[in-house]
Amino acid sequence: MPRHPDPAVELRILDAAHKLWVRGGTEALTMRTVARAAHTNTPAIYRRFKNRQDILRGLLLRIQQEVIQVMGQASSPEELCEGYLQYAIAHAREYELYFLHQNEILFAGRKRAHSSGQNTYPGREFVRKQLAGWLGGTPDEQTRLHLALWATMHGTVMLLNSKTVQGGAAEDLLAACRMSLSLILDHASVLRQ
């Protein structure tokens, strides 16, 4: 009698890999440790994922969707920025995978997305569309605004998540980031009038 594949195995594998990533990053994520944590065996892992990079790709795509979902709940640019900041700070390891390893995971052995014309940064496109909806213009016209907001938030998140800035200075940095975001958005609104 043929074996029936368990449809929940892939989900269990990604859940286990996620927990391992959060606990120990790249070093904690081996096919054997993922199999053990997912309560399965390595052949079952290899039937669903080519290699460890493929598992990381699955995690990255899941994180991209989480970030877009958080930002999708926003009803204004300010709420979008706040949601992004809160997610990135509360999920430091996920953010690390999302931004520090995105290119090597998504584009391993291929040309970069922008040079091939492919849209492989759904979060970036989502934000540009949201900004265009709130502030007017086209998503392409919102590229510089998006980059200004992202650079401000990303720099702040990286400093906070790396524990470079702590205590009261961390609170001041976050407040300064929010003030900068507000000024950038106010300036963008004035330019649109």
Phi, psi and chi 1 to 4 in degrees:
 res  aa     phi    psi   chi1   chi2   chi3   chi4
   1 MET       -  127.7  177.6  176.2 -103.2      -
   2 PRO   -68.4  147.8   21.0  -26.3      -      -
   3 ARG   -75.9  142.1  -65.6  177.1   74.4 -175.5
   4 HIS   -98.0  124.4  -63.2  -73.9      -      -
   5 PRO   -64.1  140.4   16.3  -21.0      -      -
   6 ASP   -83.8  112.2 -178.8   -4.5      -      -
   7 PRO   -65.4  -17.7   19.1  -25.3      -      -
   8 ALA   -86.0   -7.5      -      -      -      -
   9 VAL   -63.3  -45.3  171.9      -      -      -
  10 GLU   -59.8  -42.2 -173.4  170.9  -33.8      -
  11 LEU   -63.0  -43.1 -178.9   60.7      -      -
  12 ARG   -62.3  -39.2  -91.4 -161.4  -16.7 -104.1
  13 ILE   -63.9  -47.7  -68.7  167.3      -      -
  14 LEU   -66.2  -37.9  -72.8  174.9      -      -
  15 ASP   -62.7  -43.9  -72.8  -16.2      -      -
  16 ALA   -65.0  -44.1      -      -      -      -
  17 ALA   -62.0  -38.7      -      -      -      -
  18 HIS   -61.6  -47.3 -179.3 -122.8      -      -
  19 LYS   -61.9  -42.0  -72.4  176.3 -173.5  168.7
  20 LEU   -64.4  -42.1  -70.3  166.2      -      -
  21 TRP   -60.7  -46.0  175.2  -93.0      -      -
  22 VAL   -62.2  -39.3  168.5      -      -      -
  23 ARG   -73.5  -38.6  -86.9 -168.0 -119.3  136.1
  24 GLY  -142.8    7.3      -      -      -      -
  25 GLY    65.2 -151.3      -      -      -      -
  26 THR   -57.2  -42.6  -56.2      -      -      -
  27 GLU   -63.6  -29.8  -64.9   77.8   32.5      -
  28 ALA   -81.5  -10.1      -      -      -      -
  29 LEU  -104.1   92.0 -154.2   66.5      -      -
  30 THR  -118.3  161.0   67.2      -      -      -
  31 MET   -60.2  -38.7  -62.2  -57.0 -101.5      -
  32 ARG   -67.6  -44.2 -176.1  169.1  -75.6  143.5
  33 THR   -68.4  -35.3   58.3      -      -      -
  34 VAL   -64.9  -44.5  171.7      -      -      -
  35 ALA   -59.8  -46.2      -      -      -      -
  36 ARG   -61.6  -46.8 -161.8  173.1  -47.2  124.3
  37 ALA   -68.4  -27.9      -      -      -      -
  38 ALA   -88.4    0.5      -      -      -      -
  39 HIS    57.8   48.6  -55.0  -69.3      -      -
  40 THR  -144.4 -164.2 -169.5      -      -      -
  41 ASN  -121.6  165.7   55.1   40.3      -      -
  42 THR   -63.9  -35.3   52.3      -      -      -
  43 PRO   -60.0  -36.2  -27.4   35.8      -      -
  44 ALA   -65.0  -35.0      -      -      -      -
  45 ILE   -66.4  -48.9  -56.7  -80.0      -      -
  46 TYR   -66.8  -23.4  -79.4  109.1      -      -
  47 ARG   -69.8  -24.0  -81.5 -167.8  -64.1  -85.4
  48 ARG  -106.9  -27.6  -72.0  158.0 -179.7   87.2
  49 PHE  -133.6  130.3  -61.8   94.0      -      -
  50 LYS   -59.7  -42.7 -130.0  175.2   14.6 -178.9
  51 ASN  -163.6 -175.9   51.3   33.3      -      -
  52 ARG   -61.6  -38.2 -171.8  173.4   80.1  110.6
  53 GLN   -59.5  -36.8 -164.8   79.5   -9.0      -
  54 ASP   -67.4  -37.9 -154.1   22.4      -      -
  55 ILE   -65.4  -44.3  -68.7  174.2      -      -
  56 LEU   -60.6  -37.8  -73.6  171.2      -      -
  57 ARG   -61.4  -43.6 -173.9  175.9  -64.9  104.7
  58 GLY   -60.7  -42.4      -      -      -      -
  59 LEU   -64.3  -44.3  -75.1  176.8      -      -
  60 LEU   -60.6  -44.3  176.8   60.2      -      -
  61 LEU   -63.9  -36.0  -65.8  173.3      -      -
  62 ARG   -65.7  -43.6 -179.4 -169.4  -86.6 -172.2
  63 ILE   -65.1  -41.0  -67.5  165.0      -      -
  64 GLN   -55.4  -44.0  -77.5  179.6  -21.9      -
  65 GLN   -66.1  -37.8  -69.7  -53.3  -53.2      -
  66 GLU   -62.6  -44.8  -73.3  176.3    9.3      -
  67 VAL   -63.5  -44.2  171.9      -      -      -
  68 ILE   -63.4  -38.8  -71.1  170.9      -      -
  69 GLN   -63.2  -43.5 -175.6  177.4   11.2      -
  70 VAL   -61.3  -47.6  165.8      -      -      -
  71 MET   -68.8  -28.6  -67.6 -174.2  -58.6      -
  72 GLY   -68.2  -17.0      -      -      -      -
  73 GLN   -82.4   -8.3  -63.2  171.4    5.3      -
  74 ALA   -76.1  144.9      -      -      -      -
  75 SER  -112.3    7.9   60.6      -      -      -
  76 SER  -158.1  162.6   68.9      -      -      -
  77 PRO   -59.4  -37.0  -23.1   31.7      -      -
  78 GLU   -63.8  -43.3  -67.2   81.5    6.0      -
  79 GLU   -65.9  -37.2  -76.9 -176.9   19.7      -
  80 LEU   -60.7  -47.9 -175.8  140.4      -      -
  81 CYS   -62.3  -43.1  -68.9      -      -      -
  82 GLU   -64.8  -42.7 -173.2   59.9   32.0      -
  83 GLY   -61.4  -42.0      -      -      -      -
  84 TYR   -62.1  -48.9 -178.1   94.2      -      -
  85 LEU   -58.6  -48.2  -76.4  169.9      -      -
  86 GLN   -62.2  -43.2  -68.3  -56.0  -44.4      -
  87 TYR   -62.4  -49.2  178.8   89.7      -      -
  88 ALA   -63.3  -35.9      -      -      -      -
  89 ILE   -76.4  -40.9  -67.1  166.7      -      -
  90 ALA   -73.7  -21.6      -      -      -      -
  91 HIS  -124.7   61.8  -59.4   89.6      -      -
  92 ALA   -58.3  -44.3      -      -      -      -
  93 ARG   -67.3  -40.0  -76.8  -75.0 -164.9  178.5
  94 GLU   -63.2  -40.7  -70.0   87.9  -19.5      -
  95 TYR   -63.9  -38.6 -168.5   78.4      -      -
  96 GLU   -59.2  -47.6  174.5 -173.0  -16.6      -
  97 LEU   -64.1  -42.8  179.6   61.6      -      -
  98 TYR   -61.3  -43.9 -172.5   60.4      -      -
  99 PHE  -106.9  -34.2  -84.0  108.0      -      -
 100 LEU   -81.7  -26.2  -64.7 -177.1      -      -
 101 HIS  -116.1    2.8  -59.5  -72.6      -      -
 102 GLN   -57.4  -49.8 -178.6  171.2 -127.8      -
 103 ASN   -63.8  -46.1  -75.8  -26.9      -      -
 104 GLU   -66.6  -29.6   70.8 -170.1   60.7      -
 105 ILE   -81.8  -47.9  -68.4  168.6      -      -
 106 LEU   -76.7  -30.9  -69.2  179.5      -      -
 107 PHE  -115.3   18.1  -50.6  122.8      -      -
 108 ALA   -56.8  121.5      -      -      -      -
 109 GLY    75.3    8.4      -      -      -      -
 110 ARG  -128.1  165.6  -62.8 -174.7  -45.9 -173.0
 111 LYS   -68.8  155.3  -70.1 -177.8  177.7 -179.3
 112 ARG   -60.8  152.6  -67.2 -175.4   50.5   94.2
 113 ALA   -57.7  -45.9      -      -      -      -
 114 HIS   -68.3  -27.5   58.3   79.0      -      -
 115 SER   -79.7  -21.6   63.4      -      -      -
 116 SER   -98.1   -2.4   64.1      -      -      -
 117 GLY    82.2    2.2      -      -      -      -
 118 GLN   -83.2  145.9  -62.3  172.0  -16.9      -
 119 ASN   -98.4   95.2  177.1   20.1      -      -
 120 THR  -111.4   13.2   54.5      -      -      -
 121 TYR  -118.1   76.2  -65.5  109.6      -      -
 122 PRO   -62.1  -32.5   14.8  -22.6      -      -
 123 GLY   -63.1  -42.4      -      -      -      -
 124 ARG   -61.9  -46.8 -168.7  177.3  -63.4  170.3
 125 GLU   -65.6  -39.7 -172.8   60.1   27.1      -
 126 PHE   -59.6  -47.1  176.2   83.3      -      -
 127 VAL   -63.8  -44.1  171.5      -      -      -
 128 ARG   -61.2  -39.4  -69.0  178.0  -17.6  132.7
 129 LYS   -66.5  -42.6  -75.7 -179.3 -178.3  175.7
 130 GLN   -61.8  -46.1  -69.0  -66.2   94.1      -
 131 LEU   -60.8  -41.5  -69.2  171.1      -      -
 132 ALA   -62.8  -39.0      -      -      -      -
 133 GLY   -65.7  -38.8      -      -      -      -
 134 TRP   -80.8  -39.0  -71.8  -42.8      -      -
 135 LEU  -108.6   -9.7  -58.0  172.3      -      -
 136 GLY    94.0  172.9      -      -      -      -
 137 GLY    82.6 -169.2      -      -      -      -
 138 THR  -104.1  162.6   66.8      -      -      -
 139 PRO   -55.4  -39.1  -29.4   37.4      -      -
 140 ASP   -62.4  -35.4  -76.4  -15.5      -      -
 141 GLU   -71.2  -14.0  -68.1  171.9  -29.8      -
 142 GLN   -97.4    5.3  -62.6  -58.9  -24.6      -
 143 THR   -59.5  -48.8  -61.9      -      -      -
 144 ARG   -66.7  -37.5  -73.3 -171.4  177.8  175.5
 145 LEU   -63.5  -46.2  173.4   58.2      -      -
 146 HIS   -56.5  -46.0  165.2 -102.7      -      -
 147 LEU   -64.7  -38.7  -70.4  172.7      -      -
 148 ALA   -63.8  -44.2      -      -      -      -
 149 LEU   -65.1  -47.5  -64.0  170.8      -      -
 150 TRP   -63.8  -43.8  176.7   73.0      -      -
 151 ALA   -60.5  -40.2      -      -      -      -
 152 THR   -65.4  -47.4  -56.9      -      -      -
 153 MET   -69.1  -44.7  -68.3 -174.9  -66.8      -
 154 HIS   -61.9  -44.8 -178.9   68.1      -      -
 155 GLY   -59.7  -43.6      -      -      -      -
 156 THR   -64.0  -47.4  -59.7      -      -      -
 157 VAL   -60.9  -44.2  166.9      -      -      -
 158 MET   -62.1  -41.1  -66.6  -54.8  -70.2      -
 159 LEU   -65.3  -42.9  -72.9  168.2      -      -
 160 LEU   -69.3  -45.4  -67.5  172.8      -      -
 161 ASN   -70.4  -26.5  -73.5   -7.8      -      -
 162 SER   -82.4   -4.1   68.9      -      -      -
 163 LYS    64.9   22.5  -53.1  -66.5 -174.2 -141.2
 164 THR   -66.9  -34.6  -57.2      -      -      -
 165 VAL  -119.8  128.1  179.6      -      -      -
 166 GLN  -133.7  168.6  -64.1 -179.3   -3.3      -
 167 GLY    61.0 -137.0      -      -      -      -
 168 GLY   -62.0  -32.3      -      -      -      -
 169 ALA   -65.8  -33.6      -      -      -      -
 170 ALA   -66.2  -42.1      -      -      -      -
 171 GLU   -63.9  -41.3  -68.4  170.3   19.9      -
 172 ASP   -64.9  -40.4  -71.3  -17.3      -      -
 173 LEU   -62.4  -44.3  176.9   62.5      -      -
 174 LEU   -64.3  -40.9 -164.6   51.3      -      -
 175 ALA   -64.5  -40.3      -      -      -      -
 176 ALA   -65.2  -38.5      -      -      -      -
 177 CYS   -61.7  -48.3  174.8      -      -      -
 178 ARG   -61.3  -39.7  -71.6  179.8  176.1  125.8
 179 MET   -64.6  -43.1 -178.3 -179.4   71.5      -
 180 SER   -62.7  -42.9  -62.8      -      -      -
 181 LEU   -61.2  -42.1  -65.9  169.8      -      -
 182 SER   -62.5  -43.9 -179.9      -      -      -
 183 LEU   -64.1  -41.3  -69.7  169.7      -      -
 184 ILE   -62.8  -45.2  -68.3  167.4      -      -
 185 LEU   -68.0  -38.7  -71.0  167.5      -      -
 186 ASP   -61.5  -43.5  -72.8  -12.9      -      -
 187 HIS   -63.4  -41.2 -178.0   69.6      -      -
 188 ALA   -63.7  -38.5      -      -      -      -
 189 SER   -66.0  -40.8  -66.1      -      -      -
 190 VAL   -64.5  -41.5  167.3      -      -      -
 191 LEU   -63.2  -30.3  -70.9  176.6      -      -
 192 ARG   -77.2  -18.4  -81.7  -87.9  161.3 -140.0
 193 GLN   -78.1      -  -66.1  176.4   -0.8      -
